[in-house]
Amino acid sequence: MAAPDNAIFRKAALERLASPERLDARPRLPAYPLRLAAAIALLAVAVIAFAAWLR
């Protein structure tokens, strides 16, 4: 048997599993990883352009 504190969390987890309405929703990344990836890509392009300019 679960401890009284764990029973609340177990009940919440079972309720989430019982409601599949969000199963078809596509998970999205938060905005900051997308911005970080865009900044890294921009930095890579800038480095490549600078290296090409040096030649």
PDB file of N, CA, C and O in Angstrom, chain B, residues numbered from 101:
ATOM      1  N   MET B 101       0.845  -1.189   0.000  1.00  0.00           N
ATOM      2  CA  MET B 101       0.000   0.000   0.000  1.00  0.00           C
ATOM      3  C   MET B 101       0.883   1.242   0.000  1.00  0.00           C
ATOM      4  O   MET B 101       1.914   1.276   0.671  1.00  0.00           O
ATOM      5  N   ALA B 102       0.488   2.231  -0.731  1.00  0.00           N
ATOM      6  CA  ALA B 102       1.256   3.471  -0.841  1.00  0.00           C
ATOM      7  C   ALA B 102       1.085   4.309   0.413  1.00  0.00           C
ATOM      8  O   ALA B 102       0.057   4.245   1.087  1.00  0.00           O
ATOM      9  N   ALA B 103       2.096   5.087   0.710  1.00  0.00           N
ATOM     10  CA  ALA B 103       2.014   6.012   1.841  1.00  0.00           C
ATOM     11  C   ALA B 103       0.997   7.097   1.515  1.00  0.00           C
ATOM     12  O   ALA B 103       0.733   7.356   0.340  1.00  0.00           O
ATOM     13  N   PRO B 104       0.417   7.740   2.533  1.00  0.00           N
ATOM     14  CA  PRO B 104      -0.604   8.765   2.260  1.00  0.00           C
ATOM     15  C   PRO B 104      -0.104   9.892   1.367  1.00  0.00           C
ATOM     16  O   PRO B 104      -0.864  10.408   0.547  1.00  0.00           O
ATOM     17  N   ASP B 105       1.163  10.285   1.509  1.00  0.00           N
ATOM     18  CA  ASP B 105       1.695  11.352   0.655  1.00  0.00           C
ATOM     19  C   ASP B 105       1.782  10.900  -0.797  1.00  0.00           C
ATOM     20  O   ASP B 105       1.513  11.684  -1.707  1.00  0.00           O
ATOM     21  N   ASN B 106       2.152   9.660  -1.019  1.00  0.00           N
ATOM     22  CA  ASN B 106       2.295   9.134  -2.378  1.00  0.00           C
ATOM     23  C   ASN B 106       0.954   8.868  -3.037  1.00  0.00           C
ATOM     24  O   ASN B 106       0.868   8.821  -4.264  1.00  0.00           O
ATOM     25  N   ALA B 107      -0.087   8.695  -2.245  1.00  0.00           N
ATOM     26  CA  ALA B 107      -1.404   8.387  -2.808  1.00  0.00           C
ATOM     27  C   ALA B 107      -1.909   9.536  -3.672  1.00  0.00           C
ATOM     28  O   ALA B 107      -2.561   9.313  -4.692  1.00  0.00           O
ATOM     29  N   ILE B 108      -1.608  10.759  -3.263  1.00  0.00           N
ATOM     30  CA  ILE B 108      -2.055  11.927  -4.034  1.00  0.00           C
ATOM     31  C   ILE B 108      -1.400  11.926  -5.418  1.00  0.00           C
ATOM     32  O   ILE B 108      -2.064  12.143  -6.431  1.00  0.00           O
ATOM     33  N   PHE B 109      -0.088  11.678  -5.442  1.00  0.00           N
ATOM     34  CA  PHE B 109       0.625  11.681  -6.705  1.00  0.00           C
ATOM     35  C   PHE B 109       0.207  10.502  -7.575  1.00  0.00           C
ATOM     36  O   PHE B 109       0.099  10.637  -8.794  1.00  0.00           O
ATOM     37  N   ARG B 110      -0.023   9.367  -6.966  1.00  0.00           N
ATOM     38  CA  ARG B 110      -0.458   8.201  -7.721  1.00  0.00           C
ATOM     39  C   ARG B 110      -1.814   8.470  -8.356  1.00  0.00           C
ATOM     40  O   ARG B 110      -2.043   8.129  -9.516  1.00  0.00           O
ATOM     41  N   LYS B 111      -2.714   9.086  -7.586  1.00  0.00           N
ATOM     42  CA  LYS B 111      -4.052   9.385  -8.112  1.00  0.00           C
ATOM     43  C   LYS B 111      -3.945  10.349  -9.297  1.00  0.00           C
ATOM     44  O   LYS B 111      -4.630  10.171 -10.305  1.00  0.00           O
ATOM     45  N   ALA B 112      -3.097  11.360  -9.181  1.00  0.00           N
ATOM     46  CA  ALA B 112      -2.935  12.322 -10.273  1.00  0.00           C
ATOM     47  C   ALA B 112      -2.357  11.648 -11.508  1.00  0.00           C
ATOM     48  O   ALA B 112      -2.781  11.931 -12.629  1.00  0.00           O
ATOM     49  N   ALA B 113      -1.389  10.757 -11.309  1.00  0.00           N
ATOM     50  CA  ALA B 113      -0.793  10.055 -12.451  1.00  0.00           C
ATOM     51  C   ALA B 113      -1.817   9.154 -13.129  1.00  0.00           C
ATOM     52  O   ALA B 113      -1.870   9.090 -14.357  1.00  0.00           O
ATOM     53  N   LEU B 114      -2.620   8.465 -12.349  1.00  0.00           N
ATOM     54  CA  LEU B 114      -3.647   7.595 -12.939  1.00  0.00           C
ATOM     55  C   LEU B 114      -4.704   8.407 -13.678  1.00  0.00           C
ATOM     56  O   LEU B 114      -5.218   7.966 -14.706  1.00  0.00           O
ATOM     57  N   GLU B 115      -5.032   9.589 -13.163  1.00  0.00           N
ATOM     58  CA  GLU B 115      -6.000  10.441 -13.860  1.00  0.00           C
ATOM     59  C   GLU B 115      -5.441  10.916 -15.203  1.00  0.00           C
ATOM     60  O   GLU B 115      -6.176  11.001 -16.187  1.00  0.00           O
ATOM     61  N   ARG B 116      -4.146  11.225 -15.245  1.00  0.00           N
ATOM     62  CA  ARG B 116      -3.534  11.645 -16.516  1.00  0.00           C
ATOM     63  C   ARG B 116      -3.548  10.510 -17.537  1.00  0.00           C
ATOM     64  O   ARG B 116      -3.808  10.725 -18.721  1.00  0.00           O
ATOM     65  N   LEU B 117      -3.267   9.309 -17.062  1.00  0.00           N
ATOM     66  CA  LEU B 117      -3.261   8.164 -17.980  1.00  0.00           C
ATOM     67  C   LEU B 117      -4.661   7.836 -18.476  1.00  0.00           C
ATOM     68  O   LEU B 117      -4.823   7.325 -19.584  1.00  0.00           O
ATOM     69  N   ALA B 118      -5.670   8.125 -17.671  1.00  0.00           N
ATOM     70  CA  ALA B 118      -7.043   7.790 -18.037  1.00  0.00           C
ATOM     71  C   ALA B 118      -7.624   8.771 -19.049  1.00  0.00           C
ATOM     72  O   ALA B 118      -8.641   8.468 -19.674  1.00  0.00           O
ATOM     73  N   SER B 119      -7.009   9.933 -19.227  1.00  0.00           N
ATOM     74  CA  SER B 119      -7.566  10.923 -20.150  1.00  0.00           C
ATOM     75  C   SER B 119      -6.636  11.085 -21.357  1.00  0.00           C
ATOM     76  O   SER B 119      -5.669  11.845 -21.294  1.00  0.00           O
ATOM     77  N   PRO B 120      -6.918  10.381 -22.448  1.00  0.00           N
ATOM     78  CA  PRO B 120      -6.027  10.399 -23.617  1.00  0.00           C
ATOM     79  C   PRO B 120      -6.295  11.524 -24.608  1.00  0.00           C
ATOM     80  O   PRO B 120      -5.869  11.425 -25.759  1.00  0.00           O
ATOM     81  N   GLU B 121      -6.980  12.588 -24.209  1.00  0.00           N
ATOM     82  CA  GLU B 121      -7.335  13.611 -25.189  1.00  0.00           C
ATOM     83  C   GLU B 121      -6.135  14.360 -25.730  1.00  0.00           C
ATOM     84  O   GLU B 121      -6.233  14.978 -26.790  1.00  0.00           O
ATOM     85  N   ARG B 122      -5.000  14.327 -25.035  1.00  0.00           N
ATOM     86  CA  ARG B 122      -3.819  15.042 -25.531  1.00  0.00           C
ATOM     87  C   ARG B 122      -2.852  14.122 -26.264  1.00  0.00           C
ATOM     88  O   ARG B 122      -1.750  14.552 -26.603  1.00  0.00           O
ATOM     89  N   LEU B 123      -3.220  12.897 -26.515  1.00  0.00           N
ATOM     90  CA  LEU B 123      -2.317  11.965 -27.179  1.00  0.00           C
ATOM     91  C   LEU B 123      -2.036  12.363 -28.622  1.00  0.00           C
ATOM     92  O   LEU B 123      -0.957  12.078 -29.142  1.00  0.00           O
ATOM     93  N   ASP B 124      -2.990  13.016 -29.271  1.00  0.00           N
ATOM     94  CA  ASP B 124      -2.792  13.398 -30.661  1.00  0.00           C
ATOM     95  C   ASP B 124      -2.079  14.745 -30.797  1.00  0.00           C
ATOM     96  O   ASP B 124      -1.717  15.140 -31.905  1.00  0.00           O
ATOM     97  N   ALA B 125      -1.877  15.441 -29.702  1.00  0.00           N
ATOM     98  CA  ALA B 125      -1.185  16.734 -29.752  1.00  0.00           C
ATOM     99  C   ALA B 125       0.316  16.497 -29.921  1.00  0.00           C
ATOM    100  O   ALA B 125       0.915  15.680 -29.223  1.00  0.00           O
ATOM    101  N   ARG B 126       0.899  17.224 -30.857  1.00  0.00           N
ATOM    102  CA  ARG B 126       2.331  17.087 -31.120  1.00  0.00           C
ATOM    103  C   ARG B 126       3.122  17.846 -30.063  1.00  0.00           C
ATOM    104  O   ARG B 126       2.875  19.033 -29.848  1.00  0.00           O
ATOM    105  N   PRO B 127       4.061  17.190 -29.405  1.00  0.00           N
ATOM    106  CA  PRO B 127       4.844  17.916 -28.403  1.00  0.00           C
ATOM    107  C   PRO B 127       5.726  18.972 -29.059  1.00  0.00           C
ATOM    108  O   PRO B 127       6.307  18.738 -30.118  1.00  0.00           O
ATOM    109  N   ARG B 128       5.819  20.119 -28.430  1.00  0.00           N
ATOM    110  CA  ARG B 128       6.612  21.230 -28.962  1.00  0.00           C
ATOM    111  C   ARG B 128       7.761  21.527 -28.022  1.00  0.00           C
ATOM    112  O   ARG B 128       7.657  21.357 -26.807  1.00  0.00           O
ATOM    113  N   LEU B 129       8.847  21.969 -28.603  1.00  0.00           N
ATOM    114  CA  LEU B 129       9.966  22.430 -27.793  1.00  0.00           C
ATOM    115  C   LEU B 129       9.655  23.820 -27.266  1.00  0.00           C
ATOM    116  O   LEU B 129       8.990  24.605 -27.943  1.00  0.00           O
ATOM    117  N   PRO B 130      10.121  24.130 -26.085  1.00  0.00           N
ATOM    118  CA  PRO B 130       9.971  25.506 -25.614  1.00  0.00           C
ATOM    119  C   PRO B 130      10.727  26.462 -26.539  1.00  0.00           C
ATOM    120  O   PRO B 130      11.571  26.026 -27.321  1.00  0.00           O
ATOM    121  N   ALA B 131      10.437  27.733 -26.458  1.00  0.00           N
ATOM    122  CA  ALA B 131      11.005  28.711 -27.383  1.00  0.00           C
ATOM    123  C   ALA B 131      12.509  28.868 -27.215  1.00  0.00           C
ATOM    124  O   ALA B 131      13.213  29.092 -28.200  1.00  0.00           O
ATOM    125  N   TYR B 132      13.018  28.755 -25.996  1.00  0.00           N
ATOM    126  CA  TYR B 132      14.442  29.040 -25.827  1.00  0.00           C
ATOM    127  C   TYR B 132      15.360  28.030 -26.496  1.00  0.00           C
ATOM    128  O   TYR B 132      16.406  28.454 -26.987  1.00  0.00           O
ATOM    129  N   PRO B 133      15.068  26.716 -26.565  1.00  0.00           N
ATOM    130  CA  PRO B 133      15.971  25.847 -27.332  1.00  0.00           C
ATOM    131  C   PRO B 133      15.961  26.170 -28.827  1.00  0.00           C
ATOM    132  O   PRO B 133      16.981  26.028 -29.501  1.00  0.00           O
ATOM    133  N   LEU B 134      14.820  26.599 -29.339  1.00  0.00           N
ATOM    134  CA  LEU B 134      14.755  26.970 -30.752  1.00  0.00           C
ATOM    135  C   LEU B 134      15.598  28.211 -31.018  1.00  0.00           C
ATOM    136  O   LEU B 134      16.285  28.298 -32.036  1.00  0.00           O
ATOM    137  N   ARG B 135      15.541  29.165 -30.102  1.00  0.00           N
ATOM    138  CA  ARG B 135      16.361  30.378 -30.254  1.00  0.00           C
ATOM    139  C   ARG B 135      17.837  30.036 -30.141  1.00  0.00           C
ATOM    140  O   ARG B 135      18.663  30.581 -30.872  1.00  0.00           O
ATOM    141  N   LEU B 136      18.168  29.136 -29.227  1.00  0.00           N
ATOM    142  CA  LEU B 136      19.561  28.731 -29.075  1.00  0.00           C
ATOM    143  C   LEU B 136      20.065  28.032 -30.330  1.00  0.00           C
ATOM    144  O   LEU B 136      21.184  28.288 -30.774  1.00  0.00           O
ATOM    145  N   ALA B 137      19.257  27.160 -30.900  1.00  0.00           N
ATOM    146  CA  ALA B 137      19.648  26.477 -32.133  1.00  0.00           C
ATOM    147  C   ALA B 137      19.809  27.482 -33.272  1.00  0.00           C
ATOM    148  O   ALA B 137      20.741  27.363 -34.068  1.00  0.00           O
ATOM    149  N   ALA B 138      18.925  28.458 -33.360  1.00  0.00           N
ATOM    150  CA  ALA B 138      19.031  29.482 -34.405  1.00  0.00           C
ATOM    151  C   ALA B 138      20.286  30.328 -34.206  1.00  0.00           C
ATOM    152  O   ALA B 138      20.951  30.683 -35.178  1.00  0.00           O
ATOM    153  N   ALA B 139      20.612  30.651 -32.963  1.00  0.00           N
ATOM    154  CA  ALA B 139      21.816  31.440 -32.694  1.00  0.00           C
ATOM    155  C   ALA B 139      23.074  30.649 -33.048  1.00  0.00           C
ATOM    156  O   ALA B 139      24.023  31.211 -33.596  1.00  0.00           O
ATOM    157  N   ILE B 140      23.090  29.358 -32.742  1.00  0.00           N
ATOM    158  CA  ILE B 140      24.249  28.521 -33.087  1.00  0.00           C
ATOM    159  C   ILE B 140      24.394  28.406 -34.599  1.00  0.00           C
ATOM    160  O   ILE B 140      25.504  28.475 -35.127  1.00  0.00           O
ATOM    161  N   ALA B 141      23.272  28.231 -35.298  1.00  0.00           N
ATOM    162  CA  ALA B 141      23.320  28.139 -36.762  1.00  0.00           C
ATOM    163  C   ALA B 141      23.810  29.449 -37.365  1.00  0.00           C
ATOM    164  O   ALA B 141      24.607  29.436 -38.303  1.00  0.00           O
ATOM    165  N   LEU B 142      23.346  30.575 -36.840  1.00  0.00           N
ATOM    166  CA  LEU B 142      23.785  31.876 -37.332  1.00  0.00           C
ATOM    167  C   LEU B 142      25.276  32.079 -37.066  1.00  0.00           C
ATOM    168  O   LEU B 142      25.994  32.604 -37.917  1.00  0.00           O
ATOM    169  N   LEU B 143      25.735  31.669 -35.900  1.00  0.00           N
ATOM    170  CA  LEU B 143      27.150  31.774 -35.576  1.00  0.00           C
ATOM    171  C   LEU B 143      27.987  30.904 -36.505  1.00  0.00           C
ATOM    172  O   LEU B 143      29.056  31.325 -36.948  1.00  0.00           O
ATOM    173  N   ALA B 144      27.515  29.696 -36.806  1.00  0.00           N
ATOM    174  CA  ALA B 144      28.241  28.808 -37.721  1.00  0.00           C
ATOM    175  C   ALA B 144      28.333  29.426 -39.108  1.00  0.00           C
ATOM    176  O   ALA B 144      29.388  29.374 -39.739  1.00  0.00           O
ATOM    177  N   VAL B 145      27.244  30.008 -39.586  1.00  0.00           N
ATOM    178  CA  VAL B 145      27.262  30.662 -40.902  1.00  0.00           C
ATOM    179  C   VAL B 145      28.225  31.843 -40.891  1.00  0.00           C
ATOM    180  O   VAL B 145      28.951  32.058 -41.862  1.00  0.00           O
ATOM    181  N   ALA B 146      28.239  32.601 -39.816  1.00  0.00           N
ATOM    182  CA  ALA B 146      29.144  33.747 -39.722  1.00  0.00           C
ATOM    183  C   ALA B 146      30.597  33.298 -39.713  1.00  0.00           C
ATOM    184  O   ALA B 146      31.439  33.926 -40.355  1.00  0.00           O
ATOM    185  N   VAL B 147      30.904  32.226 -39.000  1.00  0.00           N
ATOM    186  CA  VAL B 147      32.276  31.710 -38.959  1.00  0.00           C
ATOM    187  C   VAL B 147      32.698  31.208 -40.336  1.00  0.00           C
ATOM    188  O   VAL B 147      33.824  31.456 -40.766  1.00  0.00           O
ATOM    189  N   ILE B 148      31.811  30.509 -41.024  1.00  0.00           N
ATOM    190  CA  ILE B 148      32.123  30.000 -42.364  1.00  0.00           C
ATOM    191  C   ILE B 148      32.332  31.171 -43.339  1.00  0.00           C
ATOM    192  O   ILE B 148      33.250  31.144 -44.158  1.00  0.00           O
ATOM    193  N   ALA B 149      31.484  32.182 -43.245  1.00  0.00           N
ATOM    194  CA  ALA B 149      31.631  33.344 -44.127  1.00  0.00           C
ATOM    195  C   ALA B 149      32.941  34.078 -43.841  1.00  0.00           C
ATOM    196  O   ALA B 149      33.617  34.518 -44.771  1.00  0.00           O
ATOM    197  N   PHE B 150      33.303  34.215 -42.571  1.00  0.00           N
ATOM    198  CA  PHE B 150      34.546  34.879 -42.208  1.00  0.00           C
ATOM    199  C   PHE B 150      35.749  34.071 -42.699  1.00  0.00           C
ATOM    200  O   PHE B 150      36.721  34.643 -43.191  1.00  0.00           O
ATOM    201  N   ALA B 151      35.686  32.740 -42.566  1.00  0.00           N
ATOM    202  CA  ALA B 151      36.786  31.887 -43.035  1.00  0.00           C
ATOM    203  C   ALA B 151      36.922  31.986 -44.548  1.00  0.00           C
ATOM    204  O   ALA B 151      38.038  32.001 -45.068  1.00  0.00           O
ATOM    205  N   ALA B 152      35.806  32.053 -45.258  1.00  0.00           N
ATOM    206  CA  ALA B 152      35.843  32.190 -46.709  1.00  0.00           C
ATOM    207  C   ALA B 152      36.390  33.557 -47.116  1.00  0.00           C
ATOM    208  O   ALA B 152      37.069  33.670 -48.137  1.00  0.00           O
ATOM    209  N   TRP B 153      36.106  34.584 -46.339  1.00  0.00           N
ATOM    210  CA  TRP B 153      36.585  35.922 -46.640  1.00  0.00           C
ATOM    211  C   TRP B 153      38.093  36.034 -46.444  1.00  0.00           C
ATOM    212  O   TRP B 153      38.754  36.814 -47.129  1.00  0.00           O
ATOM    213  N   LEU B 154      38.640  35.251 -45.501  1.00  0.00           N
ATOM    214  CA  LEU B 154      40.075  35.286 -45.246  1.00  0.00           C
ATOM    215  C   LEU B 154      40.899  34.678 -46.392  1.00  0.00           C
ATOM    216  O   LEU B 154      42.069  35.021 -46.557  1.00  0.00           O
ATOM    217  N   ARG B 155      40.318  33.810 -47.157  1.00  0.00           N
ATOM    218  CA  ARG B 155      41.062  33.138 -48.252  1.00  0.00           C
ATOM    219  C   ARG B 155      41.306  34.022 -49.399  1.00  0.00           C
ATOM    220  O   ARG B 155      41.912  33.602 -50.384  1.00  0.00           O
TER     221      ARG B 155
END
